[in-house]
Amino acid sequence: MEYAHNKYIKKYEFGNPYDTGAVVACIDKTAGIPERFRFDAKTDTFFYTLKEKDMVFGLGETVRGINKRGWIYVSNNSDDPVHDENKTSLYASQNFLIVDNGKDVFGVFLDNPGSVTFDIGYTDANVLSIHPEYNDTSFYVIEGASPLEIIRTFRELIGKSYIPPMWAFGYGQSRWGYKTAGDIREVAAGYKELGIPLDMIYMDIDYMQDFKDFTINPERFPDFENFVKEMKTEGIHLVPIIDAGVKIEEGYDVYEEGKANGYFCKKENGEDLVAAVWPGKVHFPDFLNEEASRWFGEKYKVLTDAGIEGFWNDMNEPAIFYTEDHLKEVFAQVKEFEQKELDIWGFFDFKDVVGSIANNPEDYRRFYHEFHGQKVRHDRVHNLYGFYMTKSASESFEKICPDKKILMFSRASYTGMHRYGGVWTGDNCSRWSHLLMNIQMMPGLNMNGFLYSGADIGGFGGNTTEDLMMRWVEFGIFTPLFRNHSALGTREQELYRFDRKEDFRHLIELRYALIPYIYEEFIKAVEHNGMYMMPLSFVYREDERCREIEDQLLVGEALMIAPVYEQNKTGRYVYLPEAMRLVRFRTYNDYDTEVLQKGDHYIKAALNEVLVFIRPGKELPLATPARQVDRINRKELQRISF
Ligand code: GLC
């Protein structure tokens, strides 16, 4: 690790912090309590008094607005598909935030892989408190003149963000429910027939034999290698899912090898933990153990050898449907309940016992890792599991396919994973509020280095509608990861299934026309440790109005976007912090433009129209779209400037 002398970062330590791998630079330790904070040793809580105008940004993948003030957030990676406002934890723990009142601004990063509660003016409106469940913490305070400066310093500390292959900036179609090669061919044909660009089709769990990682069901996918080739000649990359749990099945090589070498997570008594996920009973590979991690990572070779160049890692919080041990306890308790007359309290107790089988907190205390040669109980390092699964894959790609860039993103994450892959934001729902949540999550993700990120466009759970899908695509065309994904049993939402097929084609074409801009701005954000998508207040520091804007974003250096995210709206209010050129796109080459002055505007945007604002002195390059990213001529561009 490089030794960094950075006068803007102070590092404080409490207890015995783990070397989590979040940071890539050594910082001198400062003794005492973090500057600006008060520490209560009795409750292991750090307090900061919020000033009236303080806004709080960051924490990555969390519910609610861009300004996090007013709610409580718990870093505790959770497999929870109900992303309501009253949730405190989602799949990710990205423990960096910025407190900013426009004049005074500072950043905080808590390197602690256990559960950490950030109470940001919830219990007391004027207090930010940070409470790690186990206070083995490296606590960083980062100073700087502006949020962007602080973010740059923080990102120097945690290392450069992952860059996916260029084609991964294309459009991807996914659905939990594509079962056979035939299903996938049908999707490819559906898009091709209408001339809608498409670069990726995702393969969800059904491609596997009995949900076993690194297997292919030979009946559903006969001659898989040729199928991968066939799709590639169509310009399509197949991107399979890999789950964290390894099926317990005699004769299954991954199980046999893991068992024989002691690579699975163990209980206190040394036996391998038995949990259940999609395949039924599974063991969890101990990704925190270097040897086990190397072993699992090399398994991806089965698929890379077959021509696969991208993966999504899932269920790696890890999600636990049940553990064998807990299920036994539940059955015993249910028997006791059977003997009783259930009054209302008894009934509630019964419901609690039965309803708390999946992802039970007790289960996360039942197993251990071998981490840097130490036996560590899972809950103390819980938030590292998805990070280390992704690190395992990514490090192995350098060995098993050194000449290729591999697409990799994950559901669970922790600060530092951004060096190895991107994230998608998990099982959202087909709701208008989740489109807004997608918009509001992007700045926090970017601050934490997760530049290659995005949500399930159209919504994963529930039934989408044509208008929601269209508005979501209109925002999604700006997110680096641009994937339409939906759950088993929901309405099918491939774009060619809707009535307004032409409009969808135009929107996806617009994405492809924007690729030179998106890619260049993305790379700039990686290289300069900057933001690809950011709140207006990070740039327009003097403009008080920008501080409260929660539904417009700056995208790269030249653009501002103002997506429409409400049902039945044919326009919206937009605030311009300075004069800008509005471009109202219907297609990539059919648009009208107009210069608008600083201030408030009501701007019409019909269902098929996308609003883009070019900042003064900037220009927007547009390519001629192609069916795939690789076929775009990135040299011949038209430019709209202001
Ligand atoms: C999880 C994933 C989702 C996937 C499903 C089946 O819910 O988040 O994207 O489709 O598992 O694999």
Boltz pocket constraint, residues with backbone or C-beta under 6 A from the ligand:
constraints:
  - pocket:
      binder: B
      contacts: [[A, 175], [A, 176], [A, 204], [A, 205], [A, 241], [A, 314], [A, 315], [A, 411], [A, 426], [A, 427], [A, 485], [A, 486], [A, 487]]
      max_distance: 6.0
